[in-house]
Amino acid sequence: MYYERKFHDIVITMRESKSFVIEKGNKVFYGVMAFFIVLTILGSIHFRNLDFERARRHLLIFNLFSLTLTTIYRIRLIDDKEYMETVYPRVKNSWWFELPFFPCNTAEILYSLAIFLNFRGLLSYCFFLGFIGPILAFSSPPLGFEKENFFRLRMLGFYCTHYFCLMNIPFMMISGYYVPEYRDIPYALLIYAIFSTIMYFMNRYIDSLELGYPANYFFVMDPDFHPLFRKAYDFIPYRLIFTYPLILLVGLILSIFVFLLRIFV
């Protein structure tokens, strides 16, 4: 009991300490990134020595663990009253806006399915979105995930789930389980376009409930979260439609990504 209380006191102290407040570009941020990079290197050493089938099984176990963590994180996030009141002030039924329908969430959920089915088209979607999504999330943290103590469950969930999604990239490539090719890009873009369209109508349905906040799953309704989306929206100011030109831009980025992989890998 003594050690249990001691551990509890240490955790509480860390959560309340201003020394562990994480903000893009501060020491805590770089420390967390360094920790995950070391973790990724250690994991990559493990995957380097696996054959195709063993790599597939280990990737499936890793992603089922990540999916479990994501599920717990999303449930706890909905139960986080401080977060909900900060992001959705005076909004009724605000859990409607934190369902796992954001791009990174879909990649995290579908990774396990894609690996289990060994479906290359779905893997390509998860791979590319699992690369671009976390980088955008870390470069532009959404409201509620900036200037907060890293050891709060909300922050731990945000950084761990996004980085676990990103860790699939080196694990799959170094094991040889999946290495992207040019032919994979159309599949990734097609699945992204399908999800964008579905989420557009999902957003419209949520907005019809008049809950006091605009739904924006897959960011097809409001581009303010990122300057690139803002420019595209200013050029074609129509919901959903403004995302389609971005699909072509993403296709160009993915082509450059595959080109660089062919040179250096």
C-alpha positions as a Markdown table, in Angstrom:
| # | Residue | x | y | z |
|---|---|---|---|---|
| 1 | Met | 0.0 | 0.0 | 0.0 |
| 2 | Tyr | 2.9 | 2.4 | 0.8 |
| 3 | Tyr | 4.5 | 2.0 | -2.6 |
| 4 | Glu | 1.1 | 2.2 | -4.3 |
| 5 | Arg | 0.4 | 5.6 | -2.6 |
| 6 | Lys | 4.0 | 6.7 | -3.4 |
| 7 | Phe | 3.5 | 5.9 | -7.0 |
| 8 | His | 0.1 | 7.7 | -7.1 |
| 9 | Asp | 1.7 | 10.8 | -5.5 |
| 10 | Ile | 4.5 | 10.8 | -8.1 |
| 11 | Val | 2.0 | 10.5 | -11.0 |
| 12 | Ile | -0.1 | 13.4 | -9.5 |
| 13 | Thr | 3.0 | 15.5 | -9.1 |
| 14 | Met | 4.1 | 14.9 | -12.7 |
| 15 | Arg | 0.6 | 15.7 | -14.0 |
| 16 | Glu | 0.5 | 19.0 | -12.1 |
| 17 | Ser | 4.1 | 20.1 | -12.8 |
| 18 | Lys | 4.6 | 22.9 | -15.3 |
| 19 | Ser | 7.9 | 21.3 | -16.2 |
| 20 | Phe | 6.1 | 18.7 | -18.3 |
| 21 | Val | 3.9 | 21.1 | -20.3 |
| 22 | Ile | 4.3 | 20.1 | -24.0 |
| 23 | Glu | 4.2 | 22.7 | -26.7 |
| 24 | Lys | 5.4 | 22.4 | -30.3 |
| 25 | Gly | 9.1 | 23.2 | -30.3 |
| 26 | Asn | 9.8 | 23.2 | -26.6 |
| 27 | Lys | 12.1 | 20.8 | -24.7 |
| 28 | Val | 9.4 | 18.4 | -23.7 |
| 29 | Phe | 8.2 | 18.1 | -27.3 |
| 30 | Tyr | 11.6 | 17.2 | -28.5 |
| 31 | Gly | 12.2 | 14.9 | -25.6 |
| 32 | Val | 9.0 | 13.0 | -26.5 |
| 33 | Met | 9.9 | 12.8 | -30.1 |
| 34 | Ala | 13.4 | 11.5 | -29.2 |
| 35 | Phe | 11.8 | 8.8 | -27.0 |
| 36 | Phe | 9.6 | 7.6 | -29.8 |
| 37 | Ile | 12.4 | 7.7 | -32.3 |
| 38 | Val | 14.5 | 5.5 | -30.0 |
| 39 | Leu | 11.5 | 3.2 | -29.6 |
| 40 | Thr | 11.1 | 3.0 | -33.4 |
| 41 | Ile | 14.7 | 2.2 | -33.9 |
| 42 | Leu | 14.5 | -0.7 | -31.4 |
| 43 | Gly | 11.3 | -1.9 | -33.0 |
| 44 | Ser | 12.9 | -1.7 | -36.5 |
| 45 | Ile | 15.8 | -3.9 | -35.3 |
| 46 | His | 13.3 | -6.5 | -34.3 |
| 47 | Phe | 11.3 | -6.4 | -37.5 |
| 48 | Arg | 14.5 | -6.5 | -39.6 |
| 49 | Asn | 15.0 | -10.1 | -38.8 |
| 50 | Leu | 11.5 | -11.4 | -39.5 |
| 51 | Asp | 10.3 | -13.2 | -42.6 |
| 52 | Phe | 7.1 | -12.2 | -44.4 |
| 53 | Glu | 4.6 | -14.3 | -42.3 |
| 54 | Arg | 6.2 | -13.5 | -39.0 |
| 55 | Ala | 6.3 | -9.8 | -39.8 |
| 56 | Arg | 2.7 | -10.0 | -40.7 |
| 57 | Arg | 1.7 | -11.6 | -37.4 |
| 58 | His | 3.9 | -9.2 | -35.4 |
| 59 | Leu | 2.5 | -6.2 | -37.2 |
| 60 | Leu | -1.1 | -7.4 | -36.6 |
| 61 | Ile | -0.3 | -7.8 | -32.8 |
| 62 | Phe | 1.2 | -4.3 | -32.7 |
| 63 | Asn | -1.7 | -2.8 | -34.5 |
| 64 | Leu | -4.3 | -4.6 | -32.3 |
| 65 | Phe | -2.5 | -3.2 | -29.3 |
| 66 | Ser | -2.5 | 0.3 | -30.9 |
| 67 | Leu | -6.2 | -0.1 | -31.7 |
| 68 | Thr | -7.0 | -1.1 | -28.1 |
| 69 | Leu | -5.1 | 2.0 | -26.9 |
| 70 | Thr | -6.9 | 4.2 | -29.4 |
| 71 | Thr | -10.3 | 2.9 | -28.3 |
| 72 | Ile | -9.5 | 3.6 | -24.6 |
| 73 | Tyr | -8.1 | 7.0 | -25.5 |
| 74 | Arg | -11.2 | 8.0 | -27.5 |
| 75 | Ile | -13.6 | 6.8 | -24.8 |
| 76 | Arg | -11.6 | 8.7 | -22.0 |
| 77 | Leu | -11.5 | 11.8 | -24.2 |
| 78 | Ile | -15.3 | 11.8 | -24.5 |
| 79 | Asp | -15.4 | 11.5 | -20.7 |
| 80 | Asp | -12.9 | 14.4 | -20.3 |
| 81 | Lys | -15.3 | 17.2 | -19.2 |
| 82 | Glu | -12.6 | 19.8 | -19.1 |
| 83 | Tyr | -11.6 | 19.0 | -22.7 |
| 84 | Met | -15.1 | 18.9 | -23.9 |
| 85 | Glu | -16.0 | 22.3 | -22.3 |
| 86 | Thr | -12.8 | 23.9 | -23.7 |
| 87 | Val | -13.3 | 22.7 | -27.3 |
| 88 | Tyr | -17.1 | 22.6 | -27.4 |
| 89 | Pro | -18.3 | 25.2 | -24.9 |
| 90 | Arg | -22.0 | 25.0 | -24.0 |
| 91 | Val | -22.5 | 22.3 | -26.7 |
| 92 | Lys | -25.0 | 19.5 | -25.9 |
| 93 | Asn | -24.1 | 15.9 | -26.8 |
| 94 | Ser | -20.5 | 17.0 | -27.7 |
| 95 | Trp | -19.4 | 13.4 | -28.0 |
| 96 | Trp | -20.9 | 13.5 | -31.5 |
| 97 | Phe | -17.8 | 15.5 | -32.5 |
| 98 | Glu | -15.2 | 13.1 | -31.1 |
| 99 | Leu | -16.1 | 9.8 | -32.9 |
| 100 | Pro | -13.1 | 8.0 | -34.5 |
| 101 | Phe | -13.8 | 9.4 | -38.0 |
| 102 | Phe | -10.8 | 11.6 | -38.4 |
| 103 | Pro | -8.1 | 10.6 | -41.0 |
| 104 | Cys | -5.6 | 9.3 | -38.5 |
| 105 | Asn | -8.3 | 7.4 | -36.6 |
| 106 | Thr | -9.4 | 5.6 | -39.8 |
| 107 | Ala | -5.8 | 4.6 | -40.5 |
| 108 | Glu | -5.3 | 3.2 | -37.0 |
| 109 | Ile | -8.6 | 1.2 | -37.2 |
| 110 | Leu | -8.0 | -0.1 | -40.7 |
| 111 | Tyr | -4.4 | -1.1 | -40.3 |
| 112 | Ser | -5.4 | -4.2 | -38.4 |
| 113 | Leu | -8.0 | -5.1 | -41.0 |
| 114 | Ala | -5.7 | -4.5 | -43.9 |
| 115 | Ile | -3.0 | -6.7 | -42.4 |
| 116 | Phe | -5.4 | -9.4 | -41.4 |
| 117 | Leu | -6.8 | -9.6 | -44.9 |
| 118 | Asn | -3.4 | -8.8 | -46.5 |
| 119 | Phe | -5.3 | -6.3 | -48.7 |
| 120 | Arg | -2.6 | -4.2 | -50.5 |
| 121 | Gly | -5.1 | -1.5 | -51.6 |
| 122 | Leu | -6.2 | -0.8 | -48.0 |
| 123 | Leu | -2.6 | -1.1 | -46.8 |
| 124 | Ser | -1.6 | 1.7 | -49.2 |
| 125 | Tyr | -4.3 | 4.0 | -47.8 |
| 126 | Cys | -3.2 | 3.3 | -44.2 |
| 127 | Phe | 0.4 | 3.6 | -45.1 |
| 128 | Phe | 0.2 | 7.0 | -46.8 |
| 129 | Leu | -2.4 | 8.5 | -44.5 |
| 130 | Gly | -0.5 | 7.0 | -41.5 |
| 131 | Phe | 2.5 | 9.0 | -42.7 |
| 132 | Ile | 0.9 | 12.3 | -43.6 |
| 133 | Gly | -1.7 | 12.4 | -40.8 |
| 134 | Pro | 0.5 | 12.2 | -37.7 |
| 135 | Ile | 3.0 | 14.7 | -39.2 |
| 136 | Leu | 0.2 | 17.2 | -39.7 |
| 137 | Ala | -1.2 | 16.5 | -36.2 |
| 138 | Phe | 2.2 | 17.1 | -34.6 |
| 139 | Ser | 2.9 | 20.2 | -36.7 |
| 140 | Ser | -0.5 | 21.7 | -36.0 |
| 141 | Pro | -1.9 | 20.3 | -32.7 |
| 142 | Pro | -5.7 | 20.9 | -32.5 |
| 143 | Leu | -7.3 | 22.8 | -29.7 |
| 144 | Gly | -7.1 | 21.0 | -26.4 |
| 145 | Phe | -3.8 | 19.3 | -27.2 |
| 146 | Glu | -1.4 | 22.3 | -27.0 |
| 147 | Lys | 0.3 | 23.7 | -23.9 |
| 148 | Glu | -0.9 | 20.9 | -21.7 |
| 149 | Asn | 0.9 | 18.6 | -19.3 |
| 150 | Phe | 2.2 | 15.6 | -21.3 |
| 151 | Phe | 1.3 | 13.2 | -18.6 |
| 152 | Arg | -2.4 | 14.0 | -18.7 |
| 153 | Leu | -4.3 | 11.0 | -20.2 |
| 154 | Arg | -5.5 | 13.2 | -23.0 |
| 155 | Met | -2.0 | 14.1 | -24.1 |
| 156 | Leu | -0.5 | 10.7 | -23.7 |
| 157 | Gly | -3.3 | 9.3 | -25.8 |
| 158 | Phe | -2.8 | 11.9 | -28.5 |
| 159 | Tyr | 0.9 | 11.5 | -28.9 |
| 160 | Cys | 1.0 | 7.7 | -28.4 |
| 161 | Thr | -1.8 | 6.8 | -30.8 |
| 162 | His | -0.5 | 9.1 | -33.6 |
| 163 | Tyr | 3.1 | 8.0 | -33.2 |
| 164 | Phe | 2.1 | 4.3 | -33.1 |
| 165 | Cys | 0.3 | 4.9 | -36.4 |
| 166 | Leu | 3.5 | 6.5 | -37.8 |
| 167 | Met | 5.7 | 3.6 | -36.5 |
| 168 | Asn | 4.1 | 1.2 | -39.0 |
| 169 | Ile | 5.9 | 2.9 | -41.8 |
| 170 | Pro | 9.5 | 1.8 | -40.9 |
| 171 | Phe | 8.3 | -1.5 | -39.4 |
| 172 | Met | 6.5 | -2.6 | -42.7 |
| 173 | Met | 9.3 | -1.3 | -44.9 |
| 174 | Ile | 12.3 | -2.7 | -43.1 |
| 175 | Ser | 10.6 | -6.1 | -42.8 |
| 176 | Gly | 9.7 | -6.1 | -46.5 |
| 177 | Tyr | 6.1 | -6.7 | -45.7 |
| 178 | Tyr | 4.9 | -3.7 | -47.6 |
| 179 | Val | 7.0 | -1.2 | -49.6 |
| 180 | Pro | 4.9 | 1.4 | -51.5 |
| 181 | Glu | 5.0 | 1.6 | -55.3 |
| 182 | Tyr | 3.5 | 4.0 | -57.8 |
| 183 | Arg | 0.7 | 1.6 | -58.5 |
| 184 | Asp | -0.5 | 1.9 | -54.9 |
| 185 | Ile | -1.1 | 5.6 | -55.1 |
| 186 | Pro | -4.5 | 5.5 | -57.0 |
| 187 | Tyr | -5.9 | 3.0 | -54.5 |
| 188 | Ala | -4.9 | 5.3 | -51.6 |
| 189 | Leu | -6.4 | 8.4 | -53.2 |
| 190 | Leu | -9.6 | 6.5 | -54.2 |
| 191 | Ile | -10.2 | 5.2 | -50.7 |
| 192 | Tyr | -9.5 | 8.7 | -49.3 |
| 193 | Ala | -12.0 | 10.2 | -51.7 |
| 194 | Ile | -14.6 | 7.7 | -50.7 |
| 195 | Phe | -14.1 | 8.3 | -47.0 |
| 196 | Ser | -14.2 | 12.1 | -47.6 |
| 197 | Thr | -17.5 | 11.8 | -49.4 |
| 198 | Ile | -19.0 | 9.5 | -46.7 |
| 199 | Met | -17.8 | 11.9 | -43.9 |
| 200 | Tyr | -19.3 | 14.9 | -45.8 |
| 201 | Phe | -22.7 | 13.4 | -45.5 |
| 202 | Met | -22.0 | 12.3 | -41.9 |
| 203 | Asn | -21.2 | 15.9 | -41.1 |
| 204 | Arg | -24.3 | 17.1 | -42.8 |
| 205 | Tyr | -26.4 | 14.7 | -40.6 |
| 206 | Ile | -24.7 | 15.8 | -37.4 |
| 207 | Asp | -25.3 | 19.4 | -38.3 |
| 208 | Ser | -29.0 | 18.7 | -38.9 |
| 209 | Leu | -29.2 | 17.7 | -35.2 |
| 210 | Glu | -28.5 | 21.4 | -34.3 |
| 211 | Leu | -26.1 | 20.5 | -31.5 |
| 212 | Gly | -24.5 | 24.0 | -31.4 |
| 213 | Tyr | -21.2 | 23.1 | -33.1 |
| 214 | Pro | -20.2 | 22.4 | -36.8 |
| 215 | Ala | -19.1 | 18.8 | -37.5 |
| 216 | Asn | -15.9 | 18.5 | -39.5 |
| 217 | Tyr | -14.9 | 14.9 | -39.8 |
| 218 | Phe | -12.2 | 14.4 | -42.5 |
| 219 | Phe | -11.9 | 18.2 | -42.5 |
| 220 | Val | -14.2 | 18.5 | -45.5 |
| 221 | Met | -16.3 | 21.2 | -43.9 |
| 222 | Asp | -13.8 | 23.7 | -42.4 |
| 223 | Pro | -10.2 | 24.0 | -43.6 |
| 224 | Asp | -9.0 | 26.4 | -40.9 |
| 225 | Phe | -6.9 | 23.7 | -39.1 |
| 226 | His | -4.2 | 24.0 | -41.7 |
| 227 | Pro | -2.9 | 26.8 | -44.0 |
| 228 | Leu | -2.8 | 24.5 | -47.1 |
| 229 | Phe | -6.5 | 23.6 | -46.7 |
| 230 | Arg | -7.3 | 27.2 | -46.2 |
| 231 | Lys | -5.8 | 28.2 | -49.5 |
| 232 | Ala | -7.6 | 25.4 | -51.3 |
| 233 | Tyr | -10.9 | 26.5 | -49.7 |
| 234 | Asp | -10.3 | 30.1 | -50.7 |
| 235 | Phe | -9.8 | 29.0 | -54.3 |
| 236 | Ile | -12.9 | 26.7 | -54.4 |
| 237 | Pro | -15.2 | 27.8 | -51.5 |
| 238 | Tyr | -17.6 | 24.9 | -51.6 |
| 239 | Arg | -17.9 | 22.2 | -48.9 |
| 240 | Leu | -16.5 | 18.8 | -49.9 |
| 241 | Ile | -15.6 | 19.9 | -53.4 |
| 242 | Phe | -12.7 | 21.9 | -52.2 |
| 243 | Thr | -11.0 | 18.7 | -50.9 |
| 244 | Tyr | -10.9 | 17.0 | -54.3 |
| 245 | Pro | -8.2 | 19.2 | -55.8 |
| 246 | Leu | -6.2 | 18.4 | -52.6 |
| 247 | Ile | -6.4 | 14.8 | -53.5 |
| 248 | Leu | -4.4 | 15.5 | -56.6 |
| 249 | Leu | -1.9 | 17.5 | -54.5 |
| 250 | Val | -1.6 | 14.6 | -52.1 |
| 251 | Gly | -1.1 | 12.3 | -55.1 |
| 252 | Leu | 1.8 | 14.5 | -56.2 |
| 253 | Ile | 3.3 | 14.3 | -52.6 |
| 254 | Leu | 2.9 | 10.6 | -52.5 |
| 255 | Ser | 4.6 | 10.2 | -55.9 |
| 256 | Ile | 7.6 | 12.3 | -54.7 |
| 257 | Phe | 7.6 | 10.1 | -51.5 |
| 258 | Val | 7.8 | 6.9 | -53.5 |
| 259 | Phe | 10.4 | 8.4 | -55.8 |
| 260 | Leu | 12.6 | 9.2 | -52.8 |
| 261 | Leu | 12.1 | 5.7 | -51.4 |
| 262 | Arg | 13.3 | 4.2 | -54.6 |
| 263 | Ile | 16.5 | 6.2 | -54.4 |
| 264 | Phe | 17.4 | 5.8 | -50.8 |
| 265 | Val | 15.8 | 2.5 | -49.8 |
